[in-house]
Amino acid sequence: MTPRQLRAFCLSFNAAVEDFPFNPETSVFKVLGKLFALTNLDASPLKVNLKCDPQDAIRLRDEYPGLIVPGYHMNKRHWNTVTVDGELPDRLVRELVEDSYDLVVAGLPRAERLRLDRP
């Protein structure tokens, strides 16, 4: 997955936006103001921080050592840093991004979740 593809995929979700609250290099992808992905799209290798269910986070780190690690500068229980350099299947990266988005949406107040469901 290229940086351009990662950015496009993150922005493909309902109400997803890209923001730069930290610096011009760090893309923060949010849904209704809540972070679901954080990356420097110009970094090599490309890495992205994604929210993850704590049990899945541990399993993924064990299954993909060095490629999926505890979230850099994030709550290590709930966030993973995923290396997107071609070693992980693109399908898996897309699933992890989608899972992160879904977890964040699930944590939103009911009224905001309902607002996302409207066309």
Buried (B, 14 or more C-beta within 10 A) or exposed (E): BEBEEBBEBBEEBEBBEEEEEEEEEBBBBBBBEBBBBBBBBEEEEBBBBBBBBEEBBBEBBEEBEEBBBBBEEBEBEBBBBBBBEEEBEBEBBBEBBBBBBBBBBEEBEEEBEEEEEEE
